[in-house]
Amino acid sequence: MTPKQKIELRQSERRERLNELAGLDTLTDEQTTELNTLTGEYQTGERQLRAAIIAEDAETAAATAAGDGGEDPERRALRSRARLGNFLQAALTGAEVTGAELELRQAAEGSAGDIPMELFAPLERRADTASTAPTAGRGVDVEPIRPAIFARSVAGRLGIAMPQTGTGSFSTMTITTNLTAGAMAAGASRESTAAALTAKTTEAHRVTARLSIRIEDIYRIGTESFEAALRQNLTLAMSAQLDDFCLNGTGASNQPQGLIPQLTDPTDPTDVMDWAGFVSLAAGGIDGGPWAEDMTAVRLCVNADTIRLAETTFREPGTVGTPADQYSDTPGEMSAAAYLRAHSGGLFASSRMPATASNIAAAVRYRAGTTGLDGVNAGRTAVCPTWAMLAIDDIYTDAAAGTKHLTLHALVGDVLLEQSDAYERVDVKVA
C-alpha cells in the first residue's frame, strides 16, 4: 500500500467517526475531546494527503523523464555510462557512436543519428572528493553552470499520463455506454442491452528544439558541468513546451491538441468572484461519484490573476444574529485560497494557463476522486502518448562558417480525454 493510499484509508476512518459524532444530539466530555482531536487530525491528514499526491506526481514525472518505469538495473547502469557529449560530437563530425552510447541506442531501438530520450534525464550528483590540481599551470576554476528556471509542470497534476509508445498511430478505447441491470419478476428473463466503446486515436506531432554551436566549441562538449547543464536545459525547455501544448495546444499549425481547447467554454460570469464564489468553484465539481464524492476530490488549476484574487479575498462573519450573507468590512485571518487549499483537492496557479481576457480568467476543474477501480489504467483520465526519441540531423548546414546545428525532435500525440467527465472549464471574473 502506498503512502497516499494509507493516508486516504485513515482519512476515511476519521470521516466515518466524525459523522457518527456529528449525528449525536448531545456529547459527553470524552466524546467532545474525541471530536476536537479527530477534527485536528483530519485537517492534518488533508495536508499530508496533498503532500503525498504532489510527491507521487513528482515520482511519476521523474520516472517518465528518466525512462525508469520498471527497467532493470543493467539498463540504468548502461545509461549512466553513456554520455550526451559523445552523441553530439559524433553528430558534428558525421561519425558513428560506439561503446556504451551505441549499446544504449540499440537497447532503445533507435536508428543511426538518434539519441534516446532517457539520456536527457538529469545527471546523478555525487559527493565525491575531487583530486587537487597542481598550482603551476592551473586553469581557470569554473563554477557549475547556473540553470534557467522553468515553471513547474501541470499535466501530471491534472491526470494527464504520458506513456511511451512504439511506431504507428496511438489509440485508446473507453467504455462510454454501460450495461444495465434491473429487478425482474420471478421466472422473467432479461434481455441484454448494448454497451458502447469509444476509440480515440492520435498521430505523432513533432516538437523541435535547435542548438547551434561553433566548431571551436566542439572540444568543450563532454565536460561534466557542460553536459549536465545541457541535459537539464534541453530537458526543461522541451518539457515546458510539451506541458504548454498539453494545456493549450490548438491542434492547428501542427500543434498537438491540448486539454483546454477540448473543454466547453462556459458563459462569462458577470460578478467579480467573492468568498462564496471561490468555495462554489470547488464545491460545484462534486458529482456524488464516481469522480468527486466531496470537495477534497476536486482540484483547481488557475492563472496568476485568479489566485492573487483568492489570496486577498477574506471572509469575516458579521455580529451574532445578523443574516448569514452579511459580513463585516474587517478581513478575517483565512483567505479563500487558504480555505480551498485546506478543504479541497488543491488550488494552484500556473503561468501556462491562458491569460486573463476582458477580466475573465479560465480555470480547469479536475475531479480526481476515482481511485477504487481495478484493471489496467483504470484510474487514468487523459493520455498524451510520446514516441520517446530525440533525433539529431542537419550536421552540414553552415559548415563553411564553422557552425553546426543540432536539431532535436520529440514526437507526441494529442491529449486524449479518456474520461471527459473528470474535467470541466470554469471561468472567473477577476475585476
Residue pairs with C-beta under 8 A, 6 or more apart in sequence:
1 9
2 52
2 56
3 52
3 55
4 49
4 52
4 53
4 56
5 371
7 45
7 48
7 49
7 52
8 49
8 371
10 45
11 42
11 45
11 46
11 49
11 296
14 38
14 41
14 42
14 45
15 42
17 34
17 38
18 35
18 38
18 39
18 42
21 27
21 31
21 34
21 35
21 38
24 31
27 35
43 342
46 296
46 342
46 343
47 342
49 296
50 341
50 345
50 346
53 345
53 346
54 157
57 156
57 157
60 156
61 153
61 156
62 68
62 121
63 69
64 162
64 164
65 120
65 121
65 235
65 239
66 118
66 121
67 79
67 116
67 117
67 118
67 121
67 164
67 388
68 76
68 118
69 164
75 107
78 100
78 103
78 104
78 107
79 104
79 116
79 118
79 119
79 121
80 124
81 99
81 100
82 100
82 101
82 103
82 104
82 119
83 100
83 101
83 222
83 227
84 115
84 119
84 120
84 227
84 230
84 231
85 221
85 222
85 223
85 226
85 227
86 97
86 99
86 101
86 222
87 97
87 101
87 115
87 119
87 392
88 221
88 392
88 406
89 95
89 218
89 221
89 222
90 96
90 97
90 101
91 113
91 392
91 395
91 404
91 406
92 213
92 215
92 218
92 395
92 404
92 406
93 218
94 395
96 102
96 112
97 105
104 116
104 118
104 119
105 114
105 115
105 116
107 116
108 114
108 116
108 117
108 118
108 388
108 389
110 116
110 389
111 391
113 391
113 392
113 393
114 389
114 390
114 391
114 392
115 389
115 390
115 391
115 392
115 408
116 388
116 389
116 390
117 386
117 388
117 389
117 390
117 410
118 388
119 231
120 231
120 234
120 235
120 238
120 390
121 231
121 235
122 228
122 231
122 232
122 235
123 224
123 227
123 228
123 231
123 232
133 139
142 225
144 225
144 228
144 229
145 225
145 226
145 228
145 229
147 229
147 232
147 233
147 236
148 233
148 236
148 237
150 236
150 237
150 239
150 240
151 240
151 350
151 351
151 352
152 350
153 239
153 243
154 243
154 246
154 247
154 301
154 350
154 352
154 353
155 162
155 242
155 243
155 246
155 247
155 384
157 299
157 301
157 346
157 348
158 247
158 259
158 299
158 301
158 364
158 366
158 382
158 423
159 366
159 368
159 380
159 381
159 382
159 422
160 246
160 259
160 381
160 382
160 383
160 384
160 415
161 377
161 380
161 382
161 383
161 384
162 242
162 383
162 384
162 385
162 386
162 412
163 383
163 385
163 386
164 385
164 386
164 387
164 388
165 385
165 386
165 387
165 388
165 413
166 387
167 387
169 201
169 202
169 203
170 201
170 202
170 204
170 385
170 413
171 199
171 200
171 201
171 202
172 199
172 200
172 201
172 383
172 416
172 418
173 197
173 198
173 199
173 200
174 197
174 198
174 200
174 418
174 419
175 195
175 196
175 197
176 196
176 197
176 198
177 194
177 195
177 196
178 195
179 192
179 193
179 195
180 193
182 190
184 190
200 416
200 417
200 418
202 256
202 385
202 413
202 414
202 416
203 413
204 387
204 411
204 412
204 413
205 254
205 255
205 256
205 411
205 412
205 413
205 414
206 254
206 409
206 410
206 411
207 238
207 241
207 242
207 245
207 256
207 409
207 410
207 411
207 412
208 407
208 408
208 409
208 410
209 234
209 237
209 238
209 241
209 407
209 408
209 410
210 405
210 406
210 407
210 408
211 234
211 405
211 406
211 407
211 408
212 398
212 403
212 404
212 405
212 406
213 221
213 403
213 404
213 405
213 406
214 402
214 403
214 404
215 402
215 403
215 404
216 402
218 404
220 226
221 227
221 230
234 408
238 390
238 408
238 410
242 384
242 410
242 412
243 352
244 258
244 352
245 255
245 256
245 258
245 412
246 256
246 258
246 259
246 384
246 415
247 258
247 259
247 260
247 350
247 352
247 353
247 364
248 258
248 260
248 261
248 352
248 354
249 255
249 256
249 257
249 258
249 261
249 414
249 415
250 257
250 258
250 261
251 257
251 261
251 414
256 384
256 412
256 413
256 414
256 415
257 414
257 415
258 414
258 415
259 364
259 382
259 415
259 417
259 423
260 354
260 362
260 364
260 425
262 415
262 417
262 420
263 364
263 423
263 424
263 425
264 424
264 425
265 362
265 425
265 427
266 425
266 426
266 427
267 427
268 358
268 360
268 427
268 429
269 277
269 360
269 427
269 428
269 429
270 429
271 277
271 429
272 309
272 429
272 430
272 431
273 281
273 306
273 309
273 310
273 313
273 428
273 429
273 430
274 313
275 313
275 314
275 315
275 327
275 336
277 428
278 310
278 313
278 336
278 337
278 339
278 340
279 336
279 339
279 340
281 300
281 340
281 363
281 365
281 426
281 428
282 295
282 298
282 300
282 340
282 343
282 344
282 345
282 347
282 365
283 295
283 298
284 365
284 426
285 292
285 295
285 297
285 298
285 365
285 366
285 367
285 424
286 292
286 293
286 294
286 295
286 297
286 298
287 367
287 421
289 369
290 369
290 370
291 297
291 367
291 368
291 369
291 370
291 419
291 421
291 422
292 298
292 367
292 368
292 369
293 369
294 369
295 343
295 344
295 345
296 343
296 344
296 345
296 369
297 345
297 367
297 368
297 369
298 344
298 345
298 365
298 366
298 367
298 368
298 369
299 344
299 345
299 346
299 347
299 365
299 366
299 367
299 368
300 340
300 344
300 346
300 347
300 348
300 363
300 364
300 365
300 366
301 348
301 349
301 350
301 353
301 363
301 364
301 366
302 310
302 347
302 348
302 349
302 350
302 353
302 361
302 363
302 364
302 428
303 349
303 350
303 351
303 353
303 354
303 355
303 356
303 361
303 362
303 363
304 349
304 351
304 353
305 356
305 361
305 430
305 431
306 349
306 356
306 361
306 363
306 428
306 430
307 337
307 347
307 348
307 349
309 428
309 430
310 335
310 336
310 337
310 340
310 347
311 335
311 336
311 337
311 338
312 335
313 335
313 336
313 337
314 331
314 332
314 333
314 334
314 335
314 336
315 327
315 332
315 334
315 336
316 327
316 328
316 329
316 330
316 331
316 332
317 327
317 328
317 332
318 326
318 327
318 328
319 328
337 347
340 347
341 347
345 366
345 368
345 369
353 361
353 362
353 363
353 364
354 361
354 362
356 430
359 429
359 430
359 431
360 427
360 428
360 429
360 430
361 427
361 428
361 429
361 430
362 425
362 426
362 427
362 428
363 425
363 426
363 427
363 428
364 423
364 424
364 425
364 426
365 423
365 424
365 425
365 426
366 381
366 422
366 423
367 421
367 422
367 423
367 424
368 381
368 422
370 379
370 381
370 419
370 422
371 379
373 379
377 383
377 418
380 418
380 419
381 417
381 418
381 419
381 422
381 423
382 415
382 416
382 417
382 418
382 419
382 422
382 423
383 415
383 416
383 418
384 412
384 413
384 414
384 415
384 416
385 412
385 413
386 410
386 411
386 412
386 413
387 410
387 411
387 412
388 411
389 409
389 410
389 411
390 408
390 409
390 410
391 407
391 408
391 409
392 406
392 407
392 408
393 407
394 405
394 406
394 407
395 404
395 405
397 405
398 404
398 405
417 423
